[in-house]
């Protein structure tokens, strides 16, 4: 008992010292410093935290995978592939349900939503919950990536530091972006890609005051990763075939292929998510997801985990036997191409089954994995179908196309061509391939953009009109909160109220328009001061007229769930200065005025434009 008491006292003392240290650091940073200086110092802290967190996540995943699969025989399939993913999903489900007690899926979408609401507040538990959940899921074979969870973790660090230093909303949004940039930079050792990701995917407006903190966080996070893993690129790649102008047609066709594959990946994932969304009960989702994932990994072991080992093999000319090990397709190159072609078709189902069944992970790694396979398969088909070989005009390098495909899928699925270009260059050190990377990325983006205007992360919010965009007008209307614009001080009247009572109500109000409601509060119409001005002072008419004699329909009626885009459109169409708003039961809620909307728009615009 005394030992337990002593242990508790020790833990309390450690926690007290930790809080004291944090308070001391906070006090020092808040000292005689400008806001810009404070933001830069916070950026360094966010970079350190995201870099360390990225290392911890990768280390846990590698440790679990090594423990589970290190004794597998290369040329034999293994039935444990049927079981491991189910165990991982089950453990993740239990962790989320009983420890986190909240939803931690769709990490990047959550960040986009938090930013679009103008508050940029991420729940603090995401600093660790997403790391643990994704590590369990991926370590046991979940066919997803760790990058989206770590991006949510980084955003949570930025949000927490912003809350700790009581930063205004625009700075909070920037710090959330810093956390996301630091996460991408740290996990991939790719600082430029981190900044590009925040710009293209999270759609954060860049200016000189926002660019510097993003760079500081990215560089700090990368330096932390260097300290743990060294400065070598994540993927070992040696350029053996230089890009020449005769290879442009092949790059264009590969870009088209990547764009169409990105469209397939996006549409298939949405379709599968819809199926899981219609299933009632987590146990049934788990059974479907775990069963589907286990079967797919049994037949296609390359789908186990993130798949980065396969990427390294493909871009370094590994043998077919190495790539098809543990599978029923173990053998030569003919088997390999069939095997990888089937993976292109079924990978999206493995990814969706992992998350739909209760696991936690993102689509970053699946995009890179699929893109590399797509480039590899395309190059072999292109060269063989045209009958060309090394040194022949039009020949495309198989290993180079693996890189091009990674950039193409990233650009297509995430609608982020710059992120794709810089990420692949930084991941592999393939800076000499910028031109073909640009060609494939841009073509892929143009192809999918004809069918899907939003990335896989943003489309869920875009359907609800809750997406922040680079269009400042749309972005401001997204950030504005409809609830805050409702004016509730209009005095209501009833249709049977006599003119005398209406006149008394007018005398007590500073408004010139009055909503008419029935006894249950349902909206019926409006009465304007102008409509009663000629009779309101004639007392002999006070008992002859009632409110319903002056009541009119408003120019338009707003619903409580209308977006600000709908509200502004109705103001433009009607030319009205005030419009009533009702709830889903048609009960009166309040008015929205053109002047109030304009004032809020202007103040938000100023915040967006601050340097």
C-alpha positions as a printed NumPy array, in Angstrom:
array([[  0.   ,   0.   ,   0.   ],
       [  2.816,   2.373,   0.911],
       [  4.58 ,   1.421,  -2.321],
       [  1.441,   2.276,  -4.357],
       [  1.08 ,   5.544,  -2.48 ],
       [  4.723,   6.388,  -3.145],
       [  4.336,   5.548,  -6.822],
       [  1.269,   7.77 ,  -7.095],
       [  3.09 ,  10.603,  -5.355],
       [  6.016,  10.227,  -7.755],
       [  3.721,  10.35 , -10.813],
       [  1.972,  13.393,  -9.428],
       [  5.336,  15.062,  -8.845],
       [  6.482,  14.292, -12.431],
       [  3.23 ,  15.676, -13.818],
       [  3.539,  18.778, -11.636],
       [  7.075,  19.426, -12.862],
       [  5.978,  18.901, -16.483],
       [  3.195,  21.459, -16.106],
       [  5.573,  23.875, -14.38 ],
       [  8.071,  23.5  , -17.226],
       [  5.387,  24.106, -19.867],
       [  4.127,  27.126, -17.964],
       [  7.666,  28.5  , -17.745],
       [  8.213,  28.03 , -21.495],
       [  4.838,  29.6  , -22.246],
       [  5.594,  32.583, -20.023],
       [  8.985,  33.099, -21.679],
       [  7.542,  32.914, -25.21 ],
       [  4.736,  35.276, -24.262],
       [  7.3  ,  37.704, -22.846],
       [  8.505,  40.783, -24.658],
       [  7.859,  39.366, -28.141],
       [  5.655,  40.411, -31.053],
       [  2.917,  38.111, -32.34 ],
       [  4.976,  37.197, -35.42 ],
       [  7.915,  36.212, -33.216],
       [  5.647,  34.141, -30.986],
       [  4.204,  32.341, -34.038],
       [  7.702,  31.488, -35.29 ],
       [  8.708,  30.103, -31.887],
       [  5.53 ,  28.035, -31.761],
       [  6.346,  26.793, -35.287],
       [  9.624,  25.399, -34.003],
       [  7.852,  23.614, -31.127],
       [  5.27 ,  22.16 , -33.506],
       [  8.055,  20.959, -35.803],
       [  9.869,  19.216, -32.945],
       [  6.682,  17.533, -31.708],
       [  5.562,  16.369, -35.174],
       [  9.038,  15.081, -36.035],
       [  9.242,  13.011, -32.851],
       [  5.671,  11.748, -33.276],
       [  6.37 ,  10.689, -36.877],
       [  9.418,   8.719, -35.707],
       [  7.456,   7.013, -32.925],
       [  4.663,   6.019, -35.326],
       [  7.029,   4.541, -37.929],
       [  9.025,   2.714, -35.237],
       [  5.924,   1.083, -33.725],
       [  4.649,  -0.023, -37.148],
       [  8.002,  -1.536, -38.109],
       [  8.33 ,  -3.292, -34.743],
       [  4.88 ,  -4.892, -34.977],
       [  5.36 ,  -6.004, -38.582],
       [  8.787,  -7.491, -37.848],
       [  7.408,  -9.372, -34.847],
       [  4.527, -10.847, -36.862],
       [  6.067, -11.642, -40.26 ],
       [  9.826, -12.065, -39.867],
       [  9.599, -15.89 , -39.843],
       [  7.417, -16.294, -42.935],
       [  8.843, -18.558, -45.679],
       [  9.378, -16.612, -48.892],
       [  8.08 , -19.06 , -51.482],
       [  4.986, -20.16 , -49.556],
       [  1.662, -18.51 , -48.835],
       [  0.797, -18.069, -45.181],
       [ -2.611, -18.517, -43.569],
       [ -1.753, -15.995, -40.865],
       [ -2.427, -13.287, -43.479],
       [ -6.095, -14.199, -43.025],
       [ -5.946, -13.582, -39.28 ],
       [ -3.52 , -10.747, -38.564],
       [ -5.538,  -7.922, -40.208],
       [ -8.698,  -8.957, -38.346],
       [ -6.84 ,  -8.856, -35.025],
       [ -5.479,  -5.4  , -35.84 ],
       [ -8.886,  -4.011, -36.77 ],
       [-10.468,  -5.538, -33.656],
       [ -7.811,  -4.071, -31.356],
       [ -8.206,  -0.686, -33.029],
       [-11.988,  -0.809, -32.623],
       [-11.671,  -1.602, -28.908],
       [ -9.069,   1.136, -28.44 ],
       [-11.262,   3.747, -30.134],
       [-14.457,   2.647, -28.369],
       [-13.194,   2.291, -24.802],
       [-10.177,   4.604, -24.605],
       [-10.575,   7.35 , -27.219],
       [-14.381,   7.34 , -27.119],
       [-14.6  ,   9.384, -30.302],
       [-14.284,   9.213, -34.079],
       [-10.714,   9.487, -35.421],
       [-11.306,   8.372, -39.017],
       [-10.903,  10.573, -42.126],
       [ -8.122,  12.64 , -40.551],
       [ -7.497,  15.101, -43.394],
       [-11.234,  15.646, -43.872],
       [-11.509,  16.504, -40.171],
       [ -8.772,  19.106, -40.554],
       [-10.489,  20.614, -43.594],
       [-13.754,  20.792, -41.651],
       [-12.112,  22.426, -38.626],
       [-10.452,  25.019, -40.865],
       [-13.625,  25.685, -42.852],
       [-15.533,  26.415, -39.656],
       [-13.088,  29.22 , -38.866],
       [-12.136,  27.816, -35.437],
       [ -9.385,  25.355, -36.432],
       [ -9.72 ,  23.474, -33.168],
       [ -8.652,  19.834, -33.22 ],
       [ -9.368,  17.607, -30.216],
       [ -6.267,  17.195, -28.058],
       [ -6.463,  13.401, -27.907],
       [ -5.551,  13.291, -31.612],
       [ -1.955,  14.045, -30.593],
       [ -1.675,  10.399, -29.549],
       [ -4.878,   8.519, -30.38 ],
       [ -4.39 ,   8.581, -34.164],
       [ -0.786,   7.404, -33.755],
       [ -1.685,   4.394, -31.619],
       [ -4.763,   3.415, -33.658],
       [ -2.991,   3.619, -37.03 ],
       [  0.11 ,   1.835, -35.707],
       [ -2.021,  -1.111, -34.542],
       [ -4.023,  -1.193, -37.773],
       [ -1.035,  -1.001, -40.137],
       [  1.301,  -3.116, -38.012],
       [ -1.172,  -6.001, -38.156],
       [ -1.527,  -5.615, -41.934],
       [ -4.213,  -2.991, -42.499],
       [ -3.892,  -1.906, -46.137],
       [ -3.765,   1.827, -45.43 ],
       [ -1.209,   4.56 , -44.814],
       [  0.023,   6.22 , -41.651],
       [  0.3  ,   9.67 , -43.208],
       [ -3.299,  10.897, -42.818],
       [ -3.335,   9.947, -39.093],
       [  0.035,  11.623, -38.548],
       [ -1.217,  14.719, -40.399],
       [ -4.181,  14.844, -37.997],
       [ -1.725,  14.401, -35.123],
       [  0.402,  17.292, -36.385],
       [ -2.67 ,  19.475, -36.799],
       [ -3.668,  18.626, -33.206],
       [ -0.236,  19.779, -31.991],
       [ -0.644,  23.059, -33.878],
       [ -4.167,  23.529, -32.544],
       [ -3.098,  22.793, -28.967],
       [ -0.236,  25.287, -29.055],
       [ -2.575,  27.863, -30.603],
       [ -5.097,  27.359, -27.803],
       [ -2.359,  27.494, -25.171],
       [ -1.185,  30.875, -26.432],
       [ -4.754,  32.162, -27.061],
       [ -4.127,  32.859, -30.74 ],
       [ -6.825,  34.487, -32.933],
       [ -8.675,  32.329, -35.511],
       [ -6.475,  33.239, -38.474],
       [ -3.307,  32.298, -36.546],
       [ -4.972,  29.117, -35.273],
       [ -5.64 ,  28.132, -38.878],
       [ -2.002,  28.799, -39.747],
       [ -0.729,  26.709, -36.819],
       [ -2.968,  23.805, -37.803],
       [ -1.435,  24.094, -41.279],
       [  2.042,  24.152, -39.724],
       [  1.282,  20.935, -37.855],
       [  0.087,  19.244, -41.041],
       [  3.13 ,  20.46 , -42.986],
       [  5.452,  19.272, -40.229],
       [  3.813,  15.848, -40.22 ],
       [  4.22 ,  15.325, -43.978],
       [  7.758,  16.718, -43.865],
       [  8.785,  14.537, -40.92 ],
       [  7.305,  11.248, -42.064],
       [  8.68 ,  11.577, -45.627],
       [ 11.732,  13.792, -44.985],
       [ 10.226,  16.096, -47.616],
       [  9.955,  19.748, -46.428],
       [  8.84 ,  21.297, -49.735],
       [  6.169,  18.632, -50.204],
       [  4.882,  19.437, -46.708],
       [  4.322,  23.076, -47.617],
       [  2.784,  22.131, -50.981],
       [  0.423,  19.685, -49.262],
       [ -0.937,  22.399, -46.974],
       [ -1.391,  24.74 , -49.934],
       [ -3.068,  22.297, -52.322],
       [ -4.901,  19.8  , -50.104],
       [ -5.72 ,  21.893, -47.024],
       [ -6.108,  24.971, -49.264],
       [ -4.404,  27.371, -46.873],
       [ -3.797,  30.801, -48.394],
       [ -0.097,  31.572, -48.67 ],
       [  1.463,  34.978, -48.076],
       [  4.805,  35.994, -46.619],
       [  3.558,  35.885, -43.037],
       [  2.169,  32.347, -43.424],
       [  4.932,  30.918, -45.627],
       [  7.718,  31.485, -43.104],
       [  6.072,  29.575, -40.181],
       [  5.229,  26.701, -42.54 ],
       [  8.838,  26.513, -43.695],
       [ 10.161,  26.74 , -40.134],
       [  7.938,  23.878, -38.97 ],
       [  8.755,  21.738, -42.018],
       [ 12.5  ,  22.257, -41.711],
       [ 12.461,  21.601, -37.951],
       [ 10.469,  18.394, -38.391],
       [ 12.804,  17.163, -41.147],
       [ 15.86 ,  17.855, -38.979],
       [ 14.301,  15.739, -36.209],
       [ 13.758,  12.925, -38.745],
       [ 17.353,  13.294, -39.921],
       [ 18.504,  12.885, -36.33 ],
       [ 16.679,   9.554, -36.072],
       [ 16.956,   8.138, -39.604],
       [ 19.832,   9.983, -41.282],
       [ 19.678,  12.286, -44.302],
       [ 19.257,   9.65 , -47.032],
       [ 15.958,   9.741, -49.01 ],
       [ 13.255,   7.361, -47.826],
       [ 13.436,   5.25 , -50.998],
       [ 16.761,   4.045, -52.355],
       [ 16.781,   5.093, -56.036],
       [ 19.643,   5.375, -58.52 ],
       [ 18.959,   7.117, -61.822],
       [ 20.136,   4.836, -64.629],
       [ 18.054,   6.147, -67.534],
       [ 17.902,   9.87 , -68.272],
       [ 14.806,  11.558, -69.618],
       [ 14.904,  12.454, -73.309],
       [ 12.398,  14.277, -75.495],
       [ 11.333,  11.101, -77.367],
       [  9.821,   9.815, -74.098],
       [  7.256,  12.619, -73.837],
       [  4.463,  10.63 , -75.608],
       [  4.907,   7.777, -73.131],
       [  4.721,  10.208, -70.203],
       [  1.521,  11.763, -71.561],
       [ -0.15 ,   8.372, -71.995],
       [  1.002,   7.343, -68.5  ],
       [ -0.521,  10.585, -67.153],
       [ -3.848,   9.703, -68.8  ],
       [ -3.658,   6.188, -67.353],
       [ -2.926,   7.573, -63.87 ],
       [ -5.81 ,  10.042, -64.146],
       [ -8.263,   7.285, -65.059],
       [ -6.89 ,   5.011, -62.341],
       [ -7.274,   7.888, -59.852],
       [-10.893,   8.274, -60.944],
       [-11.481,   4.548, -60.468],
       [ -9.83 ,   4.632, -57.041],
       [-11.923,   7.627, -55.934],
       [-15.255,   6.338, -57.242],
       [-14.695,   2.791, -55.963],
       [-13.708,   4.054, -52.515],
       [-16.822,   6.251, -52.294],
       [-18.982,   3.316, -53.396],
       [-17.446,   1.002, -50.809],
       [-17.723,   3.629, -48.069],
       [-21.405,   3.923, -48.954],
       [-21.857,   0.185, -48.452],
       [-20.191,   0.275, -45.033],
       [-22.181,   3.395, -44.15 ],
       [-25.471,   1.55 , -44.744],
       [-24.528,  -1.323, -42.433],
       [-25.992,  -0.98 , -38.95 ],
       [-23.797,  -2.196, -36.13 ],
       [-20.02 ,  -2.09 , -35.782],
       [-19.792,  -5.862, -35.41 ],
       [-21.216,  -6.4  , -38.911],
       [-18.884,  -3.757, -40.363],
       [-15.979,  -5.502, -38.653],
       [-16.947,  -8.93 , -39.987],
       [-17.279,  -7.647, -43.557],
       [-14.135,  -5.521, -43.457],
       [-11.916,  -8.078, -41.71 ],
       [-13.078, -10.935, -43.945],
       [-12.592,  -9.009, -47.178],
       [ -9.209,  -7.649, -46.098],
       [ -7.92 , -11.019, -44.883],
       [ -8.821, -12.757, -48.147],
       [ -7.269, -10.025, -50.293],
       [ -4.008, -10.   , -48.311],
       [ -3.837, -13.798, -48.404],
       [ -3.921, -13.758, -52.217],
       [ -1.965, -10.501, -52.577],
       [  0.524, -10.192, -49.671],
       [  1.958,  -6.964, -51.169],
       [ -1.192,  -5.299, -49.793],
       [ -0.05 ,  -6.06 , -46.244],
       [  0.537,  -2.723, -44.498],
       [  1.68 ,   0.4  , -46.305],
       [  3.491,  -1.365, -49.155],
       [  6.665,   0.722, -49.085],
       [  8.819,  -2.421, -49.304],
       [  7.242,  -3.212, -52.668],
       [  7.891,   0.321, -53.905],
       [ 11.574,  -0.043, -53.057],
       [ 11.656,  -3.358, -54.908],
       [  9.955,  -2.038, -58.052],
       [ 12.138,   1.059, -58.419],
       [ 15.295,  -0.994, -57.883],
       [ 14.619,  -3.772, -60.402],
       [ 13.985,  -6.509, -57.855],
       [ 13.282,  -9.986, -59.221],
       [  9.756, -11.257, -59.77 ],
       [ 10.358, -13.886, -57.1  ],
       [ 11.141, -11.226, -54.487],
       [  7.968,  -9.263, -55.228],
       [  5.614, -12.264, -55.385],
       [  6.969, -13.98 , -52.272],
       [  4.424, -15.498, -49.844],
       [  1.797, -15.493, -52.637],
       [  0.13 , -18.062, -54.887],
       [  1.59 , -16.123, -57.839],
       [  5.176, -16.841, -56.812],
       [  7.243, -17.166, -59.993],
       [  8.505, -15.361, -63.094],
       [  7.789, -12.017, -64.787],
       [  4.608, -13.168, -66.572],
       [  3.074, -14.064, -63.223],
       [  4.306, -10.775, -61.791],
       [  2.503,  -8.593, -64.36 ],
       [ -0.772, -10.493, -63.852],
       [ -0.287, -10.271, -60.103],
       [  0.354,  -6.518, -60.1  ],
       [ -2.495,  -5.833, -62.551],
       [ -4.91 ,  -7.556, -60.177],
       [ -3.495,  -5.509, -57.301],
       [ -4.367,  -2.326, -59.25 ],
       [ -7.982,  -3.496, -59.298],
       [ -8.354,  -4.788, -55.736],
       [ -6.174,  -2.468, -53.641],
       [ -8.97 ,   0.092, -53.227],
       [-11.212,  -2.597, -51.708],
       [ -8.51 ,  -3.579, -49.231],
       [ -8.021,   0.058, -48.202],
       [-11.738,   0.729, -47.779],
       [-12.289,  -2.573, -45.965],
       [ -9.591,  -1.619, -43.456],
       [-11.176,   1.715, -42.554],
       [-14.783,   0.605, -43.036],
       [-14.267,  -2.396, -40.776],
       [-13.024,  -0.224, -37.91 ],
       [ -9.33 ,   0.326, -38.643],
       [ -7.546,   3.659, -38.834],
       [ -5.427,   4.831, -41.751],
       [ -5.236,   7.081, -44.771],
       [ -4.885,   7.015, -48.55 ],
       [ -1.43 ,   8.611, -48.834],
       [  0.483,   5.309, -48.871],
       [ -2.096,   3.494, -51.045],
       [ -1.719,   6.26 , -53.651],
       [  2.073,   5.922, -53.7  ],
       [  1.83 ,   2.117, -53.709],
       [ -0.716,   1.981, -56.542],
       [  1.087,   4.681, -58.503],
       [  4.374,   2.787, -58.453],
       [  2.667,  -0.414, -59.577],
       [  0.749,   1.476, -62.275],
       [  3.99 ,   2.95 , -63.627],
       [  5.721,  -0.421, -63.557],
       [  2.883,  -2.233, -65.364],
       [  2.46 ,   0.598, -67.878],
       [  6.15 ,   0.682, -68.783],
       [  6.26 ,  -3.068, -69.422],
       [  3.097,  -3.004, -71.527],
       [  4.178,   0.136, -73.435],
       [  7.631,  -1.188, -74.297],
       [  6.486,  -4.698, -75.224],
       [  3.43 ,  -3.609, -77.245],
       [  5.547,  -1.188, -79.303],
       [  8.367,  -3.683, -79.601],
       [ 10.995,  -1.282, -78.27 ],
       [ 13.952,  -1.944, -76.035],
       [ 16.584,  -0.017, -74.087],
       [ 18.231,   2.611, -76.268],
       [ 15.353,   2.649, -78.77 ],
       [ 13.412,   5.888, -79.413],
       [ 10.252,   6.028, -77.303],
       [ 11.464,   3.513, -74.722],
       [ 10.39 ,   4.322, -71.164],
       [ 12.392,   3.22 , -68.149],
       [ 10.463,   0.774, -65.975],
       [ 11.966,   2.003, -62.702],
       [ 11.543,   5.674, -63.673],
       [  7.896,   5.075, -64.56 ],
       [  7.395,   3.755, -61.043],
       [  8.248,   7.243, -59.804],
       [  6.137,   8.94 , -62.464],
       [  3.157,   6.774, -61.515],
       [  3.527,   7.659, -57.831],
       [  3.385,  11.369, -58.695],
       [  0.489,  10.787, -61.095],
       [ -1.716,   8.94 , -58.584],
       [ -0.927,  11.453, -55.856],
       [ -1.837,  14.314, -58.191],
       [ -5.034,  12.649, -59.367],
       [ -6.501,  11.288, -56.142],
       [ -5.516,  14.285, -54.003],
       [ -5.833,  16.958, -56.709],
       [ -2.331,  18.035, -55.72 ],
       [  0.113,  18.045, -58.671],
       [  2.767,  20.144, -56.926],
       [  2.665,  17.895, -53.867],
       [  3.07 ,  14.854, -56.107],
       [  6.003,  16.344, -58.011],
       [  8.005,  17.539, -55.018],
       [  7.147,  14.579, -52.794],
       [  8.467,  12.01 , -55.256],
       [ 11.562,  14.082, -55.996],
       [ 12.305,  14.394, -52.266],
       [ 11.391,  10.788, -51.421],
       [ 13.813,   9.341, -53.951],
       [ 16.338,  12.076, -54.66 ],
       [ 15.165,  11.948, -58.282],
       [ 15.476,  15.688, -58.87 ],
       [ 16.742,  15.095, -62.424],
       [ 13.283,  13.802, -63.364],
       [ 11.319,  16.993, -62.673],
       [ 10.136,  17.389, -66.28 ],
       [  8.583,  13.915, -66.688],
       [  7.183,  14.102, -63.144],
       [  5.515,  17.383, -64.079],
       [  4.122,  15.996, -67.334],
       [  2.578,  12.917, -65.718],
       [  1.271,  14.846, -62.687],
       [ -0.347,  17.635, -64.685],
       [ -1.93 ,  15.293, -67.25 ],
       [ -3.288,  13.042, -64.488],
       [ -4.743,  16.038, -62.66 ],
       [ -6.362,  17.411, -65.834],
       [ -7.919,  14.036, -66.631],
       [ -9.532,  13.461, -63.225],
       [-10.558,  17.111, -62.936],
       [-12.901,  16.588, -65.894],
       [-14.855,  14.071, -63.79 ],
       [-14.172,  14.982, -60.142],
       [-13.665,  18.669, -59.209],
       [-12.583,  17.862, -55.632],
       [ -9.981,  15.647, -54.011],
       [-10.895,  12.45 , -52.191],
       [-10.495,  14.373, -48.916],
       [-12.56 ,  17.413, -49.891],
       [-15.511,  15.884, -51.725],
       [-17.304,  14.893, -48.498],
       [-17.349,  18.528, -47.353],
       [-17.964,  19.937, -50.835],
       [-21.262,  18.053, -51.038],
       [-22.392,  19.85 , -47.862],
       [-21.088,  23.274, -48.924],
       [-18.595,  23.236, -46.025],
       [-15.356,  23.303, -48.007],
       [-12.783,  26.064, -47.695],
       [-11.316,  26.941, -51.123],
       [ -8.739,  29.227, -52.716],
       [-11.614,  31.336, -54.108],
       [-11.696,  34.038, -51.435],
       [-15.372,  34.837, -51.957],
       [-16.372,  31.172, -51.549],
       [-13.881,  30.68 , -48.736],
       [-15.258,  33.598, -46.718],
       [-18.859,  32.455, -47.22 ],
       [-17.77 ,  29.006, -45.99 ],
       [-16.046,  30.358, -42.892],
       [-18.944,  32.652, -41.938],
       [-21.329,  31.098, -39.425],
       [-25.023,  31.402, -40.348],
       [-26.046,  31.12 , -36.696],
       [-24.014,  34.209, -35.756],
       [-25.755,  36.304, -38.431],
       [-29.317,  35.652, -37.228],
       [-30.998,  38.718, -35.705],
       [-33.503,  37.603, -33.072],
       [-34.711,  40.938, -31.687],
       [-37.655,  41.377, -34.089],
       [-40.928,  41.455, -32.132],
       [-43.427,  38.88 , -33.365],
       [-47.124,  39.537, -33.91 ],
       [-50.106,  37.258, -34.536],
       [-52.556,  37.544, -37.456],
       [-55.586,  38.261, -35.166],
       [-53.82 ,  41.041, -33.246],
       [-55.717,  44.354, -33.574],
       [-54.172,  47.531, -34.968],
       [-54.021,  49.036, -31.469],
       [-51.825,  46.173, -30.222],
       [-49.715,  46.324, -33.375],
       [-49.165,  50.058, -32.857],
       [-48.121,  49.432, -29.263],
       [-45.667,  46.742, -30.429],
       [-44.221,  49.128, -33.025],
       [-43.712,  51.808, -30.382],
       [-41.654,  49.402, -28.257],
       [-39.461,  48.197, -31.136],
       [-36.535,  49.744, -32.995],
       [-37.233,  47.562, -36.061],
       [-39.386,  48.406, -39.071],
       [-40.386,  44.859, -39.976],
       [-42.371,  42.373, -37.878],
       [-42.755,  38.61 , -38.392],
       [-46.282,  37.202, -38.178],
       [-46.571,  33.813, -36.443],
       [-49.401,  31.587, -35.27 ],
       [-49.846,  30.289, -31.717],
       [-47.367,  27.45 , -32.329],
       [-44.701,  29.817, -33.637],
       [-45.034,  28.843, -37.31 ],
       [-44.103,  31.629, -39.688],
       [-47.003,  33.127, -41.691],
       [-45.693,  36.366, -43.206],
       [-44.362,  39.835, -42.398],
       [-45.749,  43.281, -41.627],
       [-43.664,  46.325, -42.513],
       [-43.821,  49.706, -40.836],
       [-44.511,  51.343, -44.204],
       [-47.687,  49.283, -44.682],
       [-49.291,  50.649, -41.473],
       [-47.744,  54.103, -41.358],
       [-50.885,  55.821, -42.787],
       [-53.303,  54.339, -40.23 ],
       [-51.254,  53.729, -37.092],
       [-52.063,  57.152, -35.639],
       [-55.815,  57.011, -36.377],
       [-57.229,  55.71 , -33.101],
       [-60.748,  55.345, -34.511],
       [-59.436,  52.51 , -36.711],
       [-57.637,  50.636, -33.947],
       [-60.4  ,  48.029, -33.548],
       [-61.375,  47.803, -37.213],
       [-58.108,  46.459, -38.634],
       [-56.105,  43.395, -37.692],
       [-52.54 ,  42.359, -38.479],
       [-53.672,  39.963, -41.213],
       [-54.945,  42.983, -43.138],
       [-51.358,  44.259, -43.509],
       [-49.53 ,  40.923, -43.717],
       [-47.51 ,  40.074, -46.847],
       [-45.271,  37.273, -47.992],
       [-41.536,  38.014, -47.732],
       [-39.501,  38.307, -50.963],
       [-37.864,  34.982, -50.072],
       [-37.649,  32.609, -47.133],
       [-34.431,  31.127, -45.717],
       [-34.007,  27.749, -44.056],
       [-31.906,  27.164, -40.953],
       [-29.736,  24.687, -42.907],
       [-29.132,  26.955, -45.907],
       [-25.516,  27.749, -46.699],
       [-24.266,  31.329, -46.905],
       [-23.92 ,  30.813, -50.646],
       [-27.689,  30.21 , -50.847],
       [-28.365,  33.196, -48.576],
       [-26.331,  35.626, -50.686],
       [-27.93 ,  34.298, -53.866],
       [-31.426,  34.985, -52.487],
       [-30.415,  38.503, -51.441],
       [-29.074,  39.131, -54.938],
       [-32.187,  37.735, -56.631],
       [-34.731,  39.62 , -54.493],
       [-32.893,  42.86 , -53.727],
       [-34.304,  42.592, -50.178],
       [-32.618,  44.115, -47.118],
       [-34.045,  41.617, -44.616],
       [-35.086,  37.998, -45.058],
       [-36.776,  35.756, -42.455],
       [-35.34 ,  32.384, -41.506],
       [-37.313,  29.339, -40.344],
       [-36.375,  25.939, -38.926],
       [-37.219,  22.523, -40.362],
       [-40.749,  22.716, -38.871],
       [-41.35 ,  26.1  , -40.506],
       [-41.165,  27.864, -37.141],
       [-39.83 ,  31.404, -37.084],
       [-36.186,  31.749, -35.981],
       [-35.146,  35.307, -36.838],
       [-34.018,  37.585, -39.662],
       [-30.791,  37.939, -41.63 ],
       [-30.046,  41.429, -42.873],
       [-28.034,  42.383, -45.92 ],
       [-26.068,  44.926, -43.869],
       [-25.233,  42.367, -41.166],
       [-24.05 ,  39.883, -43.772],
       [-21.956,  42.548, -45.503],
       [-20.318,  43.688, -42.242],
       [-19.406,  40.103, -41.288],
       [-18.105,  39.46 , -44.783],
       [-15.898,  42.559, -44.622],
       [-14.443,  41.732, -41.206],
       [-13.668,  38.163, -42.308],
       [-12.11 ,  39.426, -45.532],
       [ -9.797,  41.671, -43.513],
       [ -8.683,  38.668, -41.431],
       [ -8.042,  36.66 , -44.601],
       [ -5.963,  39.489, -46.047],
       [ -3.855,  40.239, -42.978],
       [ -0.128,  39.994, -43.606]])
